[in-house]
Amino acid sequence: MAGLSLAQVNTPRRNHVIGNRREVVTDFTCDTSYPTGGYALTAATLGVDLSLDFVQVSGSPGGYSFEYDYSAKKLKIWASQGTEVSNATDLHTLTGRLVAHGKGFGI
């Protein structure tokens, strides 16, 4: 799962193949420098070779919330005021879980 600019994306907790679809469930830890516009998160990042149909991100510790931007293919983090976190913000204590469904058998 290389390519995600987070401090750590753990080995998938669950990885299922159903027909030509794959479900991946994994935990992640943010890094010390949030990039403007969010963390790049593509199908290949999660081991799905064609496309992501659905991404759910859970966890909102410390008043933060997560959102997957399908058009930009980025994981965005929002502060409690409803504004995106500023560039270079240290979020290394922030963790979450991704559940992603996509087309393809995996890389």
Jmol script that loads the backbone (N, CA, C; Angstrom):
load data "model"
ATOM      1  N   MET A   1       0.815  -1.194   0.000  1.00  0.00           N
ATOM      2  CA  MET A   1       0.000   0.000   0.000  1.00  0.00           C
ATOM      3  C   MET A   1       0.851   1.248   0.000  1.00  0.00           C
ATOM      4  N   ALA A   2       1.881   1.243  -0.750  1.00  0.00           N
ATOM      5  CA  ALA A   2       2.751   2.410  -0.842  1.00  0.00           C
ATOM      6  C   ALA A   2       2.059   3.531  -1.591  1.00  0.00           C
ATOM      7  N   GLY A   3       2.526   4.743  -1.384  1.00  0.00           N
ATOM      8  CA  GLY A   3       2.010   5.869  -2.141  1.00  0.00           C
ATOM      9  C   GLY A   3       1.158   6.825  -1.345  1.00  0.00           C
ATOM     10  N   LEU A   4       0.612   6.399  -0.228  1.00  0.00           N
ATOM     11  CA  LEU A   4      -0.195   7.283   0.592  1.00  0.00           C
ATOM     12  C   LEU A   4       0.730   8.079   1.486  1.00  0.00           C
ATOM     13  N   SER A   5       0.607   9.400   1.466  1.00  0.00           N
ATOM     14  CA  SER A   5       1.513  10.267   2.216  1.00  0.00           C
ATOM     15  C   SER A   5       1.100  10.390   3.673  1.00  0.00           C
ATOM     16  N   LEU A   6       0.819   9.277   4.263  1.00  0.00           N
ATOM     17  CA  LEU A   6       0.520   9.232   5.680  1.00  0.00           C
ATOM     18  C   LEU A   6       1.701   8.572   6.367  1.00  0.00           C
ATOM     19  N   ALA A   7       1.802   8.749   7.654  1.00  0.00           N
ATOM     20  CA  ALA A   7       2.915   8.145   8.376  1.00  0.00           C
ATOM     21  C   ALA A   7       2.866   6.627   8.273  1.00  0.00           C
ATOM     22  N   GLN A   8       1.672   6.067   8.344  1.00  0.00           N
ATOM     23  CA  GLN A   8       1.565   4.618   8.299  1.00  0.00           C
ATOM     24  C   GLN A   8       0.193   4.200   7.807  1.00  0.00           C
ATOM     25  N   VAL A   9       0.186   3.300   6.838  1.00  0.00           N
ATOM     26  CA  VAL A   9      -1.035   2.611   6.441  1.00  0.00           C
ATOM     27  C   VAL A   9      -0.768   1.150   6.746  1.00  0.00           C
ATOM     28  N   ASN A  10      -1.499   0.613   7.688  1.00  0.00           N
ATOM     29  CA  ASN A  10      -1.234  -0.737   8.167  1.00  0.00           C
ATOM     30  C   ASN A  10      -1.639  -1.796   7.152  1.00  0.00           C
ATOM     31  N   THR A  11      -1.112  -2.989   7.359  1.00  0.00           N
ATOM     32  CA  THR A  11      -1.527  -4.129   6.558  1.00  0.00           C
ATOM     33  C   THR A  11      -3.038  -4.244   6.680  1.00  0.00           C
ATOM     34  N   PRO A  12      -3.716  -4.532   5.583  1.00  0.00           N
ATOM     35  CA  PRO A  12      -5.185  -4.589   5.652  1.00  0.00           C
ATOM     36  C   PRO A  12      -5.684  -5.512   6.758  1.00  0.00           C
ATOM     37  N   ARG A  13      -6.688  -5.042   7.456  1.00  0.00           N
ATOM     38  CA  ARG A  13      -7.339  -5.856   8.476  1.00  0.00           C
ATOM     39  C   ARG A  13      -8.213  -6.901   7.802  1.00  0.00           C
ATOM     40  N   ARG A  14      -8.750  -6.532   6.634  1.00  0.00           N
ATOM     41  CA  ARG A  14      -9.614  -7.422   5.875  1.00  0.00           C
ATOM     42  C   ARG A  14      -9.405  -7.114   4.411  1.00  0.00           C
ATOM     43  N   ASN A  15      -9.408  -8.139   3.590  1.00  0.00           N
ATOM     44  CA  ASN A  15      -9.201  -7.969   2.159  1.00  0.00           C
ATOM     45  C   ASN A  15      -9.977  -9.080   1.468  1.00  0.00           C
ATOM     46  N   HIS A  16     -11.140  -8.756   0.897  1.00  0.00           N
ATOM     47  CA  HIS A  16     -12.017  -9.745   0.278  1.00  0.00           C
ATOM     48  C   HIS A  16     -12.129  -9.495  -1.213  1.00  0.00           C
ATOM     49  N   VAL A  17     -12.257 -10.571  -1.969  1.00  0.00           N
ATOM     50  CA  VAL A  17     -12.555 -10.478  -3.393  1.00  0.00           C
ATOM     51  C   VAL A  17     -13.899 -11.147  -3.616  1.00  0.00           C
ATOM     52  N   ILE A  18     -14.825 -10.404  -4.242  1.00  0.00           N
ATOM     53  CA  ILE A  18     -16.143 -10.923  -4.572  1.00  0.00           C
ATOM     54  C   ILE A  18     -16.373 -10.622  -6.049  1.00  0.00           C
ATOM     55  N   GLY A  19     -16.322 -11.648  -6.877  1.00  0.00           N
ATOM     56  CA  GLY A  19     -16.428 -11.436  -8.322  1.00  0.00           C
ATOM     57  C   GLY A  19     -15.241 -10.620  -8.795  1.00  0.00           C
ATOM     58  N   ASN A  20     -15.523  -9.489  -9.440  1.00  0.00           N
ATOM     59  CA  ASN A  20     -14.430  -8.610  -9.880  1.00  0.00           C
ATOM     60  C   ASN A  20     -14.304  -7.382  -8.972  1.00  0.00           C
ATOM     61  N   ARG A  21     -14.802  -7.493  -7.751  1.00  0.00           N
ATOM     62  CA  ARG A  21     -14.747  -6.413  -6.767  1.00  0.00           C
ATOM     63  C   ARG A  21     -13.862  -6.816  -5.593  1.00  0.00           C
ATOM     64  N   ARG A  22     -13.223  -5.820  -5.010  1.00  0.00           N
ATOM     65  CA  ARG A  22     -12.380  -6.046  -3.845  1.00  0.00           C
ATOM     66  C   ARG A  22     -12.817  -5.091  -2.744  1.00  0.00           C
ATOM     67  N   GLU A  23     -12.858  -5.602  -1.517  1.00  0.00           N
ATOM     68  CA  GLU A  23     -13.091  -4.769  -0.340  1.00  0.00           C
ATOM     69  C   GLU A  23     -11.811  -4.787   0.488  1.00  0.00           C
ATOM     70  N   VAL A  24     -11.352  -3.602   0.861  1.00  0.00           N
ATOM     71  CA  VAL A  24     -10.159  -3.466   1.678  1.00  0.00           C
ATOM     72  C   VAL A  24     -10.532  -2.669   2.923  1.00  0.00           C
ATOM     73  N   VAL A  25     -10.145  -3.177   4.080  1.00  0.00           N
ATOM     74  CA  VAL A  25     -10.329  -2.469   5.348  1.00  0.00           C
ATOM     75  C   VAL A  25      -8.944  -2.324   5.952  1.00  0.00           C
ATOM     76  N   THR A  26      -8.539  -1.092   6.236  1.00  0.00           N
ATOM     77  CA  THR A  26      -7.206  -0.859   6.796  1.00  0.00           C
ATOM     78  C   THR A  26      -7.216   0.344   7.734  1.00  0.00           C
ATOM     79  N   ASP A  27      -6.309   0.337   8.669  1.00  0.00           N
ATOM     80  CA  ASP A  27      -6.131   1.460   9.592  1.00  0.00           C
ATOM     81  C   ASP A  27      -4.980   2.332   9.109  1.00  0.00           C
ATOM     82  N   PHE A  28      -5.009   3.606   9.472  1.00  0.00           N
ATOM     83  CA  PHE A  28      -3.934   4.515   9.081  1.00  0.00           C
ATOM     84  C   PHE A  28      -3.636   5.498  10.205  1.00  0.00           C
ATOM     85  N   THR A  29      -2.443   6.062  10.144  1.00  0.00           N
ATOM     86  CA  THR A  29      -2.009   7.116  11.060  1.00  0.00           C
ATOM     87  C   THR A  29      -1.534   8.286  10.210  1.00  0.00           C
ATOM     88  N   CYS A  30      -1.992   9.479  10.509  1.00  0.00           N
ATOM     89  CA  CYS A  30      -1.574  10.664   9.758  1.00  0.00           C
ATOM     90  C   CYS A  30      -0.123  11.013  10.076  1.00  0.00           C
ATOM     91  N   ASP A  31       0.441  11.911   9.281  1.00  0.00           N
ATOM     92  CA  ASP A  31       1.848  12.281   9.467  1.00  0.00           C
ATOM     93  C   ASP A  31       1.970  13.671  10.081  1.00  0.00           C
ATOM     94  N   THR A  32       3.160  14.224  10.035  1.00  0.00           N
ATOM     95  CA  THR A  32       3.435  15.510  10.688  1.00  0.00           C
ATOM     96  C   THR A  32       3.255  16.708   9.764  1.00  0.00           C
ATOM     97  N   SER A  33       2.802  16.491   8.529  1.00  0.00           N
ATOM     98  CA  SER A  33       2.660  17.613   7.603  1.00  0.00           C
ATOM     99  C   SER A  33       1.522  17.365   6.618  1.00  0.00           C
ATOM    100  N   TYR A  34       0.317  17.786   6.988  1.00  0.00           N
ATOM    101  CA  TYR A  34      -0.854  17.624   6.128  1.00  0.00           C
ATOM    102  C   TYR A  34      -0.658  18.427   4.843  1.00  0.00           C
ATOM    103  N   PRO A  35      -0.828  17.792   3.667  1.00  0.00           N
ATOM    104  CA  PRO A  35      -0.642  18.515   2.408  1.00  0.00           C
ATOM    105  C   PRO A  35      -1.893  19.306   2.007  1.00  0.00           C
ATOM    106  N   THR A  36      -1.708  20.453   1.408  1.00  0.00           N
ATOM    107  CA  THR A  36      -2.829  21.257   0.917  1.00  0.00           C
ATOM    108  C   THR A  36      -3.710  20.402   0.027  1.00  0.00           C
ATOM    109  N   GLY A  37      -5.007  20.401   0.273  1.00  0.00           N
ATOM    110  CA  GLY A  37      -5.939  19.647  -0.552  1.00  0.00           C
ATOM    111  C   GLY A  37      -6.132  18.208  -0.130  1.00  0.00           C
ATOM    112  N   GLY A  38      -5.334  17.699   0.814  1.00  0.00           N
ATOM    113  CA  GLY A  38      -5.522  16.345   1.321  1.00  0.00           C
ATOM    114  C   GLY A  38      -4.460  15.366   0.864  1.00  0.00           C
ATOM    115  N   TYR A  39      -4.544  14.169   1.428  1.00  0.00           N
ATOM    116  CA  TYR A  39      -3.619  13.080   1.096  1.00  0.00           C
ATOM    117  C   TYR A  39      -4.095  12.359  -0.158  1.00  0.00           C
ATOM    118  N   ALA A  40      -3.202  12.124  -1.111  1.00  0.00           N
ATOM    119  CA  ALA A  40      -3.546  11.366  -2.310  1.00  0.00           C
ATOM    120  C   ALA A  40      -3.939   9.948  -1.895  1.00  0.00           C
ATOM    121  N   LEU A  41      -5.075   9.487  -2.386  1.00  0.00           N
ATOM    122  CA  LEU A  41      -5.570   8.152  -2.066  1.00  0.00           C
ATOM    123  C   LEU A  41      -6.241   7.582  -3.309  1.00  0.00           C
ATOM    124  N   THR A  42      -5.524   6.747  -4.024  1.00  0.00           N
ATOM    125  CA  THR A  42      -6.027   6.173  -5.271  1.00  0.00           C
ATOM    126  C   THR A  42      -6.345   4.695  -5.081  1.00  0.00           C
ATOM    127  N   ALA A  43      -6.954   4.111  -6.099  1.00  0.00           N
ATOM    128  CA  ALA A  43      -7.242   2.679  -6.070  1.00  0.00           C
ATOM    129  C   ALA A  43      -5.958   1.888  -5.871  1.00  0.00           C
ATOM    130  N   ALA A  44      -4.903   2.254  -6.591  1.00  0.00           N
ATOM    131  CA  ALA A  44      -3.626   1.537  -6.493  1.00  0.00           C
ATOM    132  C   ALA A  44      -3.034   1.628  -5.083  1.00  0.00           C
ATOM    133  N   THR A  45      -3.234   2.750  -4.412  1.00  0.00           N
ATOM    134  CA  THR A  45      -2.743   2.917  -3.046  1.00  0.00           C
ATOM    135  C   THR A  45      -3.294   1.825  -2.139  1.00  0.00           C
ATOM    136  N   LEU A  46      -4.542   1.437  -2.391  1.00  0.00           N
ATOM    137  CA  LEU A  46      -5.210   0.445  -1.542  1.00  0.00           C
ATOM    138  C   LEU A  46      -5.170  -0.963  -2.121  1.00  0.00           C
ATOM    139  N   GLY A  47      -4.459  -1.154  -3.229  1.00  0.00           N
ATOM    140  CA  GLY A  47      -4.315  -2.490  -3.795  1.00  0.00           C
ATOM    141  C   GLY A  47      -5.434  -2.909  -4.724  1.00  0.00           C
ATOM    142  N   VAL A  48      -6.203  -1.960  -5.222  1.00  0.00           N
ATOM    143  CA  VAL A  48      -7.268  -2.239  -6.193  1.00  0.00           C
ATOM    144  C   VAL A  48      -6.792  -1.710  -7.534  1.00  0.00           C
ATOM    145  N   ASP A  49      -6.839  -2.528  -8.577  1.00  0.00           N
ATOM    146  CA  ASP A  49      -6.162  -2.128  -9.815  1.00  0.00           C
ATOM    147  C   ASP A  49      -6.972  -1.285 -10.793  1.00  0.00           C
ATOM    148  N   LEU A  50      -8.279  -1.127 -10.627  1.00  0.00           N
ATOM    149  CA  LEU A  50      -9.034  -0.352 -11.610  1.00  0.00           C
ATOM    150  C   LEU A  50      -9.645   0.934 -11.053  1.00  0.00           C
ATOM    151  N   SER A  51     -10.583   0.826 -10.132  1.00  0.00           N
ATOM    152  CA  SER A  51     -11.245   2.033  -9.648  1.00  0.00           C
ATOM    153  C   SER A  51     -11.811   1.823  -8.252  1.00  0.00           C
ATOM    154  N   LEU A  52     -12.019   2.933  -7.550  1.00  0.00           N
ATOM    155  CA  LEU A  52     -12.681   2.906  -6.249  1.00  0.00           C
ATOM    156  C   LEU A  52     -14.118   3.345  -6.442  1.00  0.00           C
ATOM    157  N   ASP A  53     -15.045   2.522  -5.968  1.00  0.00           N
ATOM    158  CA  ASP A  53     -16.468   2.843  -6.066  1.00  0.00           C
ATOM    159  C   ASP A  53     -16.992   3.482  -4.789  1.00  0.00           C
ATOM    160  N   PHE A  54     -16.379   3.129  -3.670  1.00  0.00           N
ATOM    161  CA  PHE A  54     -16.882   3.557  -2.378  1.00  0.00           C
ATOM    162  C   PHE A  54     -15.728   3.619  -1.388  1.00  0.00           C
ATOM    163  N   VAL A  55     -15.621   4.710  -0.651  1.00  0.00           N
ATOM    164  CA  VAL A  55     -14.618   4.838   0.410  1.00  0.00           C
ATOM    165  C   VAL A  55     -15.311   5.419   1.633  1.00  0.00           C
ATOM    166  N   GLN A  56     -15.217   4.730   2.741  1.00  0.00           N
ATOM    167  CA  GLN A  56     -15.741   5.224   4.006  1.00  0.00           C
ATOM    168  C   GLN A  56     -14.560   5.371   4.956  1.00  0.00           C
ATOM    169  N   VAL A  57     -14.474   6.510   5.621  1.00  0.00           N
ATOM    170  CA  VAL A  57     -13.391   6.756   6.563  1.00  0.00           C
ATOM    171  C   VAL A  57     -14.023   7.043   7.913  1.00  0.00           C
ATOM    172  N   SER A  58     -13.617   6.285   8.924  1.00  0.00           N
ATOM    173  CA  SER A  58     -14.197   6.487  10.245  1.00  0.00           C
ATOM    174  C   SER A  58     -13.145   6.982  11.226  1.00  0.00           C
ATOM    175  N   GLY A  59     -13.649   7.555  12.290  1.00  0.00           N
ATOM    176  CA  GLY A  59     -12.796   8.137  13.319  1.00  0.00           C
ATOM    177  C   GLY A  59     -12.853   9.651  13.207  1.00  0.00           C
ATOM    178  N   SER A  60     -13.009  10.304  14.321  1.00  0.00           N
ATOM    179  CA  SER A  60     -12.987  11.770  14.328  1.00  0.00           C
ATOM    180  C   SER A  60     -12.459  12.266  15.666  1.00  0.00           C
ATOM    181  N   PRO A  61     -11.299  11.763  16.065  1.00  0.00           N
ATOM    182  CA  PRO A  61     -10.760  12.175  17.359  1.00  0.00           C
ATOM    183  C   PRO A  61     -10.368  13.647  17.389  1.00  0.00           C
ATOM    184  N   GLY A  62     -10.532  14.247  18.521  1.00  0.00           N
ATOM    185  CA  GLY A  62     -10.097  15.627  18.696  1.00  0.00           C
ATOM    186  C   GLY A  62     -10.874  16.637  17.878  1.00  0.00           C
ATOM    187  N   GLY A  63     -12.067  16.292  17.458  1.00  0.00           N
ATOM    188  CA  GLY A  63     -12.885  17.233  16.697  1.00  0.00           C
ATOM    189  C   GLY A  63     -12.625  17.237  15.200  1.00  0.00           C
ATOM    190  N   TYR A  64     -11.728  16.400  14.711  1.00  0.00           N
ATOM    191  CA  TYR A  64     -11.467  16.306  13.273  1.00  0.00           C
ATOM    192  C   TYR A  64     -12.435  15.329  12.632  1.00  0.00           C
ATOM    193  N   SER A  65     -12.669  15.518  11.343  1.00  0.00           N
ATOM    194  CA  SER A  65     -13.463  14.555  10.590  1.00  0.00           C
ATOM    195  C   SER A  65     -12.789  14.291   9.250  1.00  0.00           C
ATOM    196  N   PHE A  66     -13.095  13.136   8.669  1.00  0.00           N
ATOM    197  CA  PHE A  66     -12.489  12.709   7.419  1.00  0.00           C
ATOM    198  C   PHE A  66     -13.513  12.728   6.296  1.00  0.00           C
ATOM    199  N   GLU A  67     -13.030  12.950   5.071  1.00  0.00           N
ATOM    200  CA  GLU A  67     -13.883  12.896   3.889  1.00  0.00           C
ATOM    201  C   GLU A  67     -13.036  12.448   2.704  1.00  0.00           C
ATOM    202  N   TYR A  68     -13.578  11.537   1.906  1.00  0.00           N
ATOM    203  CA  TYR A  68     -12.884  11.145   0.677  1.00  0.00           C
ATOM    204  C   TYR A  68     -13.453  11.957  -0.475  1.00  0.00           C
ATOM    205  N   ASP A  69     -12.592  12.657  -1.202  1.00  0.00           N
ATOM    206  CA  ASP A  69     -12.979  13.451  -2.369  1.00  0.00           C
ATOM    207  C   ASP A  69     -12.792  12.571  -3.600  1.00  0.00           C
ATOM    208  N   TYR A  70     -13.892  12.061  -4.149  1.00  0.00           N
ATOM    209  CA  TYR A  70     -13.834  11.125  -5.277  1.00  0.00           C
ATOM    210  C   TYR A  70     -13.253  11.758  -6.535  1.00  0.00           C
ATOM    211  N   SER A  71     -13.570  13.010  -6.810  1.00  0.00           N
ATOM    212  CA  SER A  71     -13.065  13.630  -8.043  1.00  0.00           C
ATOM    213  C   SER A  71     -11.572  13.931  -7.959  1.00  0.00           C
ATOM    214  N   ALA A  72     -11.094  14.355  -6.798  1.00  0.00           N
ATOM    215  CA  ALA A  72      -9.668  14.668  -6.641  1.00  0.00           C
ATOM    216  C   ALA A  72      -8.853  13.448  -6.197  1.00  0.00           C
ATOM    217  N   LYS A  73      -9.547  12.379  -5.762  1.00  0.00           N
ATOM    218  CA  LYS A  73      -8.893  11.163  -5.254  1.00  0.00           C
ATOM    219  C   LYS A  73      -7.978  11.485  -4.076  1.00  0.00           C
ATOM    220  N   LYS A  74      -8.579  12.192  -3.108  1.00  0.00           N
ATOM    221  CA  LYS A  74      -7.812  12.599  -1.929  1.00  0.00           C
ATOM    222  C   LYS A  74      -8.625  12.401  -0.658  1.00  0.00           C
ATOM    223  N   LEU A  75      -7.898  12.098   0.409  1.00  0.00           N
ATOM    224  CA  LEU A  75      -8.469  12.014   1.739  1.00  0.00           C
ATOM    225  C   LEU A  75      -8.300  13.375   2.394  1.00  0.00           C
ATOM    226  N   LYS A  76      -9.416  14.033   2.677  1.00  0.00           N
ATOM    227  CA  LYS A  76      -9.375  15.365   3.279  1.00  0.00           C
ATOM    228  C   LYS A  76      -9.715  15.276   4.757  1.00  0.00           C
ATOM    229  N   ILE A  77      -9.109  16.165   5.522  1.00  0.00           N
ATOM    230  CA  ILE A  77      -9.360  16.215   6.958  1.00  0.00           C
ATOM    231  C   ILE A  77      -9.872  17.605   7.301  1.00  0.00           C
ATOM    232  N   TRP A  78     -10.960  17.621   8.048  1.00  0.00           N
ATOM    233  CA  TRP A  78     -11.635  18.866   8.403  1.00  0.00           C
ATOM    234  C   TRP A  78     -11.508  19.131   9.890  1.00  0.00           C
ATOM    235  N   ALA A  79     -11.289  20.386  10.238  1.00  0.00           N
ATOM    236  CA  ALA A  79     -11.244  20.819  11.631  1.00  0.00           C
ATOM    237  C   ALA A  79     -12.668  20.956  12.158  1.00  0.00           C
ATOM    238  N   SER A  80     -12.805  21.119  13.446  1.00  0.00           N
ATOM    239  CA  SER A  80     -14.128  21.189  14.069  1.00  0.00           C
ATOM    240  C   SER A  80     -14.968  22.355  13.569  1.00  0.00           C
ATOM    241  N   GLN A  81     -14.335  23.392  13.035  1.00  0.00           N
ATOM    242  CA  GLN A  81     -15.068  24.556  12.528  1.00  0.00           C
ATOM    243  C   GLN A  81     -15.611  24.322  11.113  1.00  0.00           C
ATOM    244  N   GLY A  82     -15.384  23.133  10.533  1.00  0.00           N
ATOM    245  CA  GLY A  82     -15.872  22.839   9.190  1.00  0.00           C
ATOM    246  C   GLY A  82     -14.951  23.337   8.088  1.00  0.00           C
ATOM    247  N   THR A  83     -13.729  23.695   8.431  1.00  0.00           N
ATOM    248  CA  THR A  83     -12.761  24.136   7.440  1.00  0.00           C
ATOM    249  C   THR A  83     -11.673  23.076   7.294  1.00  0.00           C
ATOM    250  N   GLU A  84     -11.127  22.973   6.082  1.00  0.00           N
ATOM    251  CA  GLU A  84     -10.069  21.995   5.860  1.00  0.00           C
ATOM    252  C   GLU A  84      -8.839  22.375   6.672  1.00  0.00           C
ATOM    253  N   VAL A  85      -8.164  21.362   7.172  1.00  0.00           N
ATOM    254  CA  VAL A  85      -6.942  21.568   7.953  1.00  0.00           C
ATOM    255  C   VAL A  85      -5.922  22.315   7.098  1.00  0.00           C
ATOM    256  N   SER A  86      -5.181  23.207   7.699  1.00  0.00           N
ATOM    257  CA  SER A  86      -4.169  24.011   6.995  1.00  0.00           C
ATOM    258  C   SER A  86      -2.983  23.169   6.559  1.00  0.00           C
ATOM    259  N   ASN A  87      -2.327  23.619   5.496  1.00  0.00           N
ATOM    260  CA  ASN A  87      -1.121  22.976   4.995  1.00  0.00           C
ATOM    261  C   ASN A  87      -0.078  22.868   6.110  1.00  0.00           C
ATOM    262  N   ALA A  88       0.619  21.729   6.147  1.00  0.00           N
ATOM    263  CA  ALA A  88       1.722  21.453   7.066  1.00  0.00           C
ATOM    264  C   ALA A  88       1.286  21.268   8.524  1.00  0.00           C
ATOM    265  N   THR A  89      -0.009  21.108   8.792  1.00  0.00           N
ATOM    266  CA  THR A  89      -0.468  20.850  10.154  1.00  0.00           C
ATOM    267  C   THR A  89       0.019  19.481  10.610  1.00  0.00           C
ATOM    268  N   ASP A  90       0.502  19.405  11.829  1.00  0.00           N
ATOM    269  CA  ASP A  90       0.969  18.147  12.410  1.00  0.00           C
ATOM    270  C   ASP A  90      -0.229  17.354  12.930  1.00  0.00           C
ATOM    271  N   LEU A  91      -0.522  16.224  12.296  1.00  0.00           N
ATOM    272  CA  LEU A  91      -1.650  15.378  12.679  1.00  0.00           C
ATOM    273  C   LEU A  91      -1.193  13.977  13.074  1.00  0.00           C
ATOM    274  N   HIS A  92       0.038  13.842  13.519  1.00  0.00           N
ATOM    275  CA  HIS A  92       0.622  12.512  13.735  1.00  0.00           C
ATOM    276  C   HIS A  92      -0.091  11.677  14.812  1.00  0.00           C
ATOM    277  N   THR A  93      -0.917  12.295  15.635  1.00  0.00           N
ATOM    278  CA  THR A  93      -1.662  11.533  16.640  1.00  0.00           C
ATOM    279  C   THR A  93      -3.045  11.112  16.142  1.00  0.00           C
ATOM    280  N   LEU A  94      -3.399  11.519  14.945  1.00  0.00           N
ATOM    281  CA  LEU A  94      -4.718  11.247  14.381  1.00  0.00           C
ATOM    282  C   LEU A  94      -4.717   9.916  13.633  1.00  0.00           C
ATOM    283  N   THR A  95      -5.644   9.037  13.974  1.00  0.00           N
ATOM    284  CA  THR A  95      -5.755   7.741  13.321  1.00  0.00           C
ATOM    285  C   THR A  95      -7.170   7.538  12.793  1.00  0.00           C
ATOM    286  N   GLY A  96      -7.312   6.624  11.867  1.00  0.00           N
ATOM    287  CA  GLY A  96      -8.621   6.324  11.325  1.00  0.00           C
ATOM    288  C   GLY A  96      -8.638   4.967  10.663  1.00  0.00           C
ATOM    289  N   ARG A  97      -9.803   4.597  10.168  1.00  0.00           N
ATOM    290  CA  ARG A  97      -9.977   3.331   9.458  1.00  0.00           C
ATOM    291  C   ARG A  97     -10.661   3.609   8.123  1.00  0.00           C
ATOM    292  N   LEU A  98     -10.109   2.994   7.076  1.00  0.00           N
ATOM    293  CA  LEU A  98     -10.660   3.088   5.723  1.00  0.00           C
ATOM    294  C   LEU A  98     -11.345   1.788   5.357  1.00  0.00           C
ATOM    295  N   VAL A  99     -12.536   1.902   4.774  1.00  0.00           N
ATOM    296  CA  VAL A  99     -13.200   0.770   4.136  1.00  0.00           C
ATOM    297  C   VAL A  99     -13.405   1.199   2.697  1.00  0.00           C
ATOM    298  N   ALA A 100     -12.813   0.464   1.777  1.00  0.00           N
ATOM    299  CA  ALA A 100     -12.889   0.825   0.363  1.00  0.00           C
ATOM    300  C   ALA A 100     -13.355  -0.364  -0.459  1.00  0.00           C
ATOM    301  N   HIS A 101     -14.228  -0.073  -1.432  1.00  0.00           N
ATOM    302  CA  HIS A 101     -14.690  -1.070  -2.378  1.00  0.00           C
ATOM    303  C   HIS A 101     -14.283  -0.586  -3.765  1.00  0.00           C
ATOM    304  N   GLY A 102     -13.760  -1.494  -4.556  1.00  0.00           N
ATOM    305  CA  GLY A 102     -13.338  -1.099  -5.882  1.00  0.00           C
ATOM    306  C   GLY A 102     -13.415  -2.233  -6.865  1.00  0.00           C
ATOM    307  N   LYS A 103     -13.289  -1.863  -8.134  1.00  0.00           N
ATOM    308  CA  LYS A 103     -13.311  -2.837  -9.209  1.00  0.00           C
ATOM    309  C   LYS A 103     -11.880  -3.258  -9.519  1.00  0.00           C
ATOM    310  N   GLY A 104     -11.674  -4.551  -9.616  1.00  0.00           N
ATOM    311  CA  GLY A 104     -10.365  -5.079  -9.915  1.00  0.00           C
ATOM    312  C   GLY A 104      -9.953  -6.107  -8.895  1.00  0.00           C
ATOM    313  N   PHE A 105      -9.058  -6.962  -9.284  1.00  0.00           N
ATOM    314  CA  PHE A 105      -8.668  -8.089  -8.434  1.00  0.00           C
ATOM    315  C   PHE A 105      -7.529  -7.763  -7.499  1.00  0.00           C
ATOM    316  N   GLY A 106      -6.926  -6.634  -7.644  1.00  0.00           N
ATOM    317  CA  GLY A 106      -5.821  -6.262  -6.775  1.00  0.00           C
ATOM    318  C   GLY A 106      -4.508  -6.320  -7.501  1.00  0.00           C
ATOM    319  N   ILE A 107      -3.588  -5.576  -6.965  1.00  0.00           N
ATOM    320  CA  ILE A 107      -2.271  -5.451  -7.588  1.00  0.00           C
ATOM    321  C   ILE A 107      -1.296  -6.387  -6.897  1.00  0.00           C
TER     322      ILE A 107
END
end "model"
wireframe off; spacefill off
backbone 0.3
color backbone group
